[in-house]
Amino acid sequence: MLAILLGLPTAYADEDMLEDPTTMALGRKLSVGIAAGLMRFDTNFKFTRRDTGRSVFLDSEGSMDLPEVKSIPLMYGYWRPSPKHGLGFGYFSVHRESELIAIDRNFGDLSVDGRASLDDDTRFYTLAYNYTLFQDSRAFLFASLGITAIDLKYDFDAFGVLSIDDVPVATGAYTESLEQFAPIPLIGLDAWFAITNNWSFGARASFVAGEVSDVRALILESRIRAKYDFNEHVGLLIGLLYFDGDVTLNGSDTKTEINYGFEGLFLGLDVGF
């Protein structure tokens, strides 16, 4: 796929070279887009009770059979009131669920003989100030400083014969629920290069690290994008996305450790002025 994307601009570069400093790819002051992504997930969660030290470990795609490949919606955009300064935003969400019936499995110190269900409803929001470090008729490079807000919602329910450390303790239900919203500082670097008036390519790397209240996070995200502008207002975007996040929630009763990762392809359409 990337070879095709890289080949197309080369084939047409001679007949559609940049005509003026303000190309369709780099000249917009406002752009808003929506995309769909097809992602492959690798996530796990660990809940540790502080009073007993016992842990429940959920391999979401392994022991709990959450969908490993899932489509997700993405929204993005930017506003550049001046060549040096701008604002950018982004949003994407994930919703996956599974239910296992007639199982006999171990989830760390917890064993379940019965059934279990898992629901993942997670959202990520980004708002950043962008400062242009370099720009000419073909390319621009800008740095980002802002906030990534993580909105986690995770529900695990088990029913049947429950055992801890292989000792039956109850016949009934066990529940772990997680709802957490945390804003974490963000820094990033984004580069765009216009091959012709219509074709441009971009690469982005962002880094989120910090501790807010009882939440500590380390997140890496990178994107590679190719964009074709049909005209000065409408463009098609295709790219690859990589996301990996480690989040620790230090609650008074429970410590929750989360690894949330996915990678895949996205395709979108944006409108700009």
C-alpha positions in Angstrom: 0.0 0.0 0.0 2.8 2.5 0.9 4.7 1.6 -2.3 1.6 2.5 -4.3 1.1 5.8 -2.4 4.8 6.7 -2.8 4.7 5.8 -6.5 1.7 7.9 -7.5 3.2 11.3 -6.7 6.4 10.4 -8.6 4.5 9.4 -11.7 2.7 12.7 -11.9 5.3 15.1 -10.4 6.6 16.3 -13.8 3.2 17.3 -15.0 1.8 18.7 -11.8 4.7 20.4 -10.0 4.2 23.2 -7.5 3.0 26.3 -9.3 3.2 28.8 -6.5 4.2 29.2 -2.8 0.6 28.7 -1.6 -0.2 25.1 -2.5 -3.5 23.5 -1.6 -1.7 21.2 0.8 0.0 23.8 2.8 -2.1 27.0 2.4 -5.2 26.2 4.4 -5.9 28.2 7.6 -8.7 26.0 8.8 -9.2 22.2 8.3 -11.6 19.7 9.8 -11.8 16.0 9.0 -13.3 12.7 9.9 -11.8 9.3 9.4 -12.4 5.6 10.0 -9.6 3.4 11.2 -9.2 -0.4 11.1 -7.0 -1.2 14.1 -5.3 -4.3 15.7 -5.4 -4.1 19.5 -3.1 -5.4 22.2 -4.4 -4.4 25.7 -4.4 -5.7 29.2 -5.5 -4.5 32.7 -4.4 -5.4 36.2 -6.4 -4.6 39.3 -4.6 -5.0 42.7 -6.4 -4.7 46.0 -4.3 -2.7 48.4 -5.5 -4.4 51.6 -4.9 -8.0 50.4 -2.4 -7.6 47.6 -4.4 -9.9 45.4 -4.6 -9.1 41.7 -6.9 -9.7 38.8 -5.2 -9.7 35.4 -7.2 -9.4 32.2 -5.6 -10.1 28.9 -8.4 -8.4 26.9 -7.8 -10.1 23.5 -6.4 -13.3 25.0 -8.3 -14.6 28.1 -11.3 -12.3 27.5 -11.7 -12.6 23.7 -12.3 -8.9 23.1 -12.2 -8.3 19.3 -8.5 -8.0 18.3 -9.3 -6.1 15.1 -11.9 -3.3 15.3 -12.9 -0.2 13.4 -12.8 3.1 15.2 -13.9 6.7 14.4 -11.4 9.5 14.4 -11.8 13.3 14.1 -9.1 15.9 13.7 -8.5 19.5 12.7 -6.5 22.6 13.0 -6.8 26.4 12.9 -3.8 28.6 11.8 -4.7 32.3 12.3 -1.1 33.2 11.5 1.8 31.5 9.7 3.5 30.9 13.1 0.7 30.0 15.5 -2.2 27.6 15.4 -4.4 25.2 17.4 -5.0 21.5 16.7 -7.5 19.0 18.1 -8.1 15.3 17.8 -10.6 12.7 19.0 -11.0 9.0 18.7 -13.0 6.4 20.6 -13.0 2.6 21.1 -16.0 0.4 22.0 -15.5 -3.4 22.3 -17.4 -6.0 24.3 -17.3 -9.7 24.9 -19.1 -12.4 26.9 -17.8 -15.8 27.7 -20.1 -18.6 28.7 -19.3 -22.0 30.4 -15.7 -21.1 31.2 -13.2 -22.3 33.8 -10.3 -19.8 33.6 -7.8 -18.0 35.8 -7.5 -14.2 35.8 -4.5 -13.8 38.1 -5.4 -14.7 41.6 -9.1 -15.0 40.6 -10.6 -18.2 39.1 -14.0 -18.3 37.5 -16.1 -21.3 36.8 -19.2 -19.9 35.0 -19.3 -16.9 32.7 -17.6 -13.5 32.4 -18.1 -10.4 30.4 -15.9 -7.4 29.5 -16.8 -4.0 28.1 -14.2 -1.4 26.9 -15.5 2.1 26.2 -12.5 4.4 25.9 -12.1 7.9 24.5 -9.1 10.1 23.8 -9.2 13.9 23.3 -6.3 16.1 22.2 -6.0 19.9 22.2 -2.7 21.5 21.4 -1.0 24.8 20.6 1.1 24.5 17.4 4.2 26.7 16.7 5.6 26.6 13.2 9.4 26.0 13.3 9.9 26.1 9.5 7.8 26.7 6.3 8.5 27.3 2.7 6.6 26.6 -0.6 7.1 22.8 -0.2 7.2 22.0 3.5 6.5 23.0 7.0 7.4 21.7 10.4 5.7 22.6 13.7 5.9 21.7 17.3 2.9 21.0 19.6 2.3 21.6 23.2 -1.0 20.7 24.8 -3.2 18.2 26.6 -4.3 14.7 25.9 -7.4 13.7 28.0 -7.9 10.0 28.6 -11.5 9.0 29.3 -11.4 5.3 30.4 -14.4 3.2 31.0 -13.9 -0.5 31.6 -16.3 -3.1 33.2 -15.5 -6.7 34.1 -18.2 -9.0 35.5 -17.8 -12.6 36.5 -20.6 -15.0 37.6 -20.5 -18.5 39.0 -18.1 -20.3 41.4 -15.3 -17.8 42.3 -12.0 -18.9 43.7 -9.0 -16.9 45.0 -5.7 -18.6 45.1 -7.5 -21.9 44.1 -9.8 -21.7 47.2 -13.5 -21.3 46.5 -14.8 -18.2 48.2 -18.3 -17.6 46.8 -20.9 -18.6 44.4 -22.2 -15.3 42.9 -20.7 -12.3 41.2 -17.4 -10.4 41.0 -17.1 -7.0 39.5 -14.3 -4.6 38.6 -15.4 -1.2 37.2 -13.1 1.5 36.0 -14.2 5.1 35.1 -11.4 7.7 34.9 -10.9 11.0 33.1 -7.4 12.4 33.2 -5.7 15.2 31.3 -2.0 14.5 30.6 0.6 17.0 29.1 1.5 16.4 25.5 4.4 17.4 23.3 4.8 16.5 19.6 6.4 17.2 16.3 4.7 17.3 12.9 6.1 17.6 9.4 4.4 18.0 6.0 6.0 17.9 2.5 4.1 18.8 -0.7 5.2 16.8 -3.8 2.8 18.6 -6.1 -0.1 21.0 -5.8 -2.4 18.1 -5.0 -0.2 15.5 -3.2 1.5 15.9 0.2 2.9 13.6 2.8 3.1 14.0 6.6 4.7 12.3 9.6 3.9 13.0 13.3 5.3 11.8 16.6 3.8 12.8 19.9 4.7 12.0 23.5 2.5 12.2 26.5 4.0 11.8 30.0 3.1 13.0 33.4 1.2 12.5 36.6 -2.0 14.3 37.5 -3.6 13.6 40.9 -3.6 9.8 41.2 -3.0 9.1 37.5 0.4 8.5 35.9 0.7 8.0 32.1 3.3 7.4 29.4 1.9 7.4 25.9 3.6 7.2 22.5 1.7 7.9 19.2 3.0 8.2 15.6 1.3 8.7 12.3 2.4 8.5 8.6 0.0 10.1 6.2 -0.5 10.7 2.5 -3.0 13.4 1.3 -4.6 14.2 -2.0 -6.4 17.4 -2.4 -9.2 17.3 -5.0 -9.5 21.0 -4.9 -8.6 23.9 -2.6 -11.3 22.9 -0.1 -11.6 19.0 -0.1 -8.9 16.4 0.4 -8.6 12.6 0.9 -6.3 11.3 3.7 -4.8 7.8 4.1 -2.3 6.8 6.7 -0.9 4.4 9.3 -1.4 5.0 13.1 0.6 3.5 16.0 -0.5 4.0 19.6 0.9 2.6 22.9 0.0 3.8 26.3 0.8 2.8 29.9 -1.5 4.2 32.5 -1.4 3.7 36.3 -4.3 4.7 38.5 -3.4 4.8 42.2 -6.8 4.7 44.0 -7.2 4.5 47.7 -8.4 0.8 47.6 -7.2 -0.4 44.2 -4.1 0.1 42.0 -5.0 -0.3 38.4 -2.3 -0.8 35.7 -3.3 -0.5 32.1 -1.5 -1.1 28.8 -3.4 0.1 25.9 -2.0 -0.4 22.4 -3.2 -0.6 18.8 -1.9 0.0 15.3 -3.5 0.1 11.8 -4.7 1.9 8.8 -7.1 4.9 8.6 -8.9 6.7 5.8 -10.5 10.0 6.0 -11.9 13.1 4.2 -11.3 16.7 5.3 -12.6 20.1 4.4 -10.5 23.2 4.6 -10.5 26.9 3.9 
